Amino acid sequence: MIITYLGKQFFKIQQGDLVLAFNPISKESKFSKGSRFGSMMALSTTNHPDYNGFEMVSHGETVPFEIRNPGDYEVKDIFIKGLMTRTELSGKKYINTIYTLSIENISICFLGAIKNGAVNAEIIGEIEAPDILFVPVGNDELMSTSEAYKLITMLEPKIIIPMDYDEKTLKAFLKEGGQDKVSAIDKLTIKAKELVGKQGEIVVLSS
């Protein structure tokens, strides 16, 4: 599995011929960098231009299957669960969907534009302990670094991938996790067998 970060909460995940996109940044967003590729499946947690740019992951004849709401889905033999939470951006209320899925025996949880206190015990039980957790850190509108780490402690992921960060908030998050010497890498390439023995390792991807 190869994971590439394209800014905000926009990720490309590739496993062989399968290409997925999480929270593509719309052309309407001030954060758009024009990143574009063809994806077979695209998941949006929040109906907001920062996270719903499905047009950015359509290319040529490749048009993604769009997932944008809570519920259960099966696409290309991948089972996806969307769990509903509520969030707020610029004073406006939105539904935020947490997605869990597994690809080649690697379980993924993508928290999306989640707010402090939005996850209850029932949702934590649904998520269980993911291999890879994508978590927003330090965005004042969403989740503070300390709250992010409290949630991480409850979810017990093997690998943590921060998103929606700037230099200051990332530094605070790494310090909170006792991993302040971590350096950013261009992409993460990982296999299921390489996750054995890992617990709470932070991987920073540069955009």
KEDO-582230 format. One line per 5 residues: number of its first residue (from 1); their letters; for each residue x, y, z of C-alpha. Coordinates in Angstrom, 1 decimal. Layout:
N
NUM> a> X:Y:Z; ...;
# end
This chain:
207
1> miity> 0.0:0.0:0.0; 1.2:3.5:-0.9; -0.2:6.5:0.8; 0.4:10.0:-0.5; -0.6:13.3:1.1;
6> lgkqf> -1.9:16.2:-1.1; -2.8:18.8:1.6; -5.6:19.5:4.2; -7.2:16.0:4.4; -6.6:14.9:0.8;
11> fkiqq> -4.9:11.5:0.5; -4.3:9.1:-2.3; -4.1:5.4:-1.4; -2.9:2.9:-4.0; -2.8:-0.9:-3.7;
16> gdlvl> -1.9:-2.4:-7.0; -4.4:-1.2:-9.6; -6.8:0.0:-6.9; -6.7:3.8:-6.3; -8.7:5.5:-3.6;
21> afnpi> -9.0:9.2:-2.6; -10.0:10.6:0.7; -11.4:14.1:1.1; -10.2:15.5:-2.2; -9.9:19.3:-2.1;
26> skesk> -12.4:21.1:-4.4; -11.4:23.7:-6.9; -13.6:26.0:-4.9; -11.4:25.7:-1.8; -8.7:28.3:-1.0;
31> fskgs> -6.4:25.3:-0.3; -6.7:23.8:-3.8; -3.3:23.1:-5.4; -4.7:21.6:-8.6; -3.8:18.1:-7.6;
36> rfgsm> -5.6:15.8:-9.9; -5.6:12.0:-10.7; -8.0:9.2:-11.6; -9.5:7.3:-8.6; -11.8:4.3:-8.6;
41> malst> -13.3:5.3:-5.3; -13.5:8.6:-3.5; -14.7:9.2:0.0; -15.7:12.6:1.4; -16.3:13.0:5.1;
46> tnhpd> -17.9:16.4:5.0; -19.9:18.3:2.3; -17.5:21.3:2.3; -15.2:22.5:-0.5; -12.1:21.6:1.5;
51> yngfe> -13.2:18.0:1.5; -15.7:17.2:-1.3; -13.7:17.8:-4.6; -14.8:14.7:-6.4; -14.1:16.5:-9.7;
56> mvshg> -10.4:16.4:-8.8; -10.3:12.6:-8.8; -12.0:12.0:-12.2; -9.6:11.7:-15.1; -10.4:10.5:-18.6;
61> etvpf> -12.5:7.4:-18.4; -11.8:6.9:-14.7; -14.7:8.2:-12.7; -14.8:7.3:-9.0; -17.6:5.6:-7.1;
66> eirnp> -18.5:8.4:-4.7; -19.1:7.9:-1.0; -20.3:10.9:0.9; -22.7:9.7:3.7; -22.8:7.4:6.7;
71> gdyev> -23.8:3.8:6.0; -22.4:0.5:4.9; -20.8:0.1:1.4; -19.1:-2.7:-0.6; -17.0:-1.5:-3.6;
76> kdifi> -14.6:-3.8:-5.4; -14.8:-6.4:-2.5; -13.9:-3.7:0.0; -16.3:-3.2:2.9; -16.6:0.3:4.1;
81> kglmt> -18.5:1.6:7.2; -19.4:5.2:7.5; -20.1:6.4:11.1; -22.0:9.7:11.6; -20.7:12.5:13.8;
86> rtels> -21.4:16.2:13.8; -18.9:19.0:13.2; -18.8:22.8:12.6; -16.8:24.8:10.1; -16.8:28.6:10.0;
91> gkkyi> -19.9:28.6:12.3; -21.9:26.3:10.1; -23.0:22.8:11.2; -22.2:19.8:9.1; -22.4:16.0:9.3;
96> ntiyt> -18.9:14.4:9.4; -18.6:10.7:8.5; -15.8:8.6:10.0; -14.8:5.9:7.6; -13.4:2.4:8.4;
101> lsien> -12.3:-0.1:5.9; -9.6:-2.8:5.2; -7.4:-3.1:2.2; -5.1:-6.2:1.9; -5.4:-6.9:5.6;
106> isicf> -4.6:-3.4:6.6; -7.4:-1.7:8.5; -7.9:2.0:8.1; -9.8:4.6:10.1; -10.2:8.1:8.6;
111> lgaik> -11.6:10.5:11.1; -12.2:13.5:8.7; -13.3:16.9:10.0; -14.0:15.7:13.5; -14.5:18.1:16.4;
116> ngavn> -13.5:17.8:20.1; -15.9:15.5:21.9; -17.7:14.1:18.8; -16.7:10.5:19.4; -18.6:8.5:22.0;
121> aeiig> -18.0:5.0:23.4; -20.3:3.4:20.8; -18.3:4.9:17.9; -15.0:3.9:19.5; -16.4:0.3:19.8;
126> eieap> -17.3:0.4:16.1; -13.8:1.6:15.1; -11.9:-0.9:17.3; -8.1:-0.7:17.0; -7.2:0.3:13.4;
131> dilfv> -3.8:-0.4:11.8; -3.7:3.2:10.4; -5.5:6.2:11.8; -5.8:9.5:9.9; -6.4:12.2:12.5;
136> pvgnd> -6.7:16.1:12.2; -4.3:17.8:14.6; -4.2:21.4:15.7; -6.9:22.9:13.5; -8.6:25.3:15.9;
141> elmst> -12.0:24.7:14.3; -11.7:20.9:14.7; -9.6:19.0:17.2; -6.9:20.3:19.5; -3.6:18.4:19.7;
146> seayk> -4.3:17.3:23.3; -7.8:16.1:22.4; -6.5:14.3:19.3; -4.0:12.4:21.4; -6.7:11.5:24.0;
151> litml> -8.7:9.9:21.2; -5.6:8.2:19.8; -5.0:6.6:23.2; -8.5:5.2:23.2; -8.3:3.8:19.6;
156> epkii> -4.8:2.3:19.9; -3.7:2.5:16.3; -0.4:1.0:15.1; 0.3:4.0:12.8; -1.0:7.6:13.2;
161> ipmdy> -1.0:9.9:10.2; -1.7:13.5:11.1; -3.5:15.8:8.7; -4.9:19.4:8.6; -1.8:20.7:10.3;
166> dektl> 0.7:23.5:10.1; 4.3:23.6:11.3; 3.3:24.9:14.8; 0.5:22.5:15.5; 2.4:19.5:14.1;
171> kaflk> 5.3:20.3:16.4; 2.9:20.4:19.4; 1.3:17.1:18.3; 4.6:15.3:18.0; 5.7:16.6:21.4;
176> eggqd> 2.4:15.4:22.9; 3.1:12.0:21.5; 6.7:11.9:22.6; 7.9:11.6:19.0; 9.2:15.1:18.4;
181> kvsai> 12.2:13.8:16.3; 10.0:12.5:13.5; 10.8:13.9:10.1; 8.3:14.2:7.2; 8.5:11.7:4.3;
186> dklti> 7.1:12.1:0.8; 4.9:8.9:0.9; 4.3:5.9:3.0; 4.8:2.4:1.5; 3.8:-0.4:3.8;
191> kakel> 2.7:-4.0:3.9; 0.5:-5.8:6.5; 3.5:-7.8:7.8; 5.4:-4.6:8.5; 2.8:-3.5:11.0;
196> vgkqg> 3.6:-6.3:13.4; 4.9:-4.9:16.7; 4.1:-1.3:15.9; 2.0:0.8:18.4; 1.2:4.4:18.1;
201> eivvl> 4.0:5.3:15.6; 3.5:8.7:14.1; 4.2:9.0:10.3; 4.3:12.5:9.0; 3.7:12.9:5.2;
206> ss> 4.7:16.1:3.4; 2.2:17.6:1.0;
# end
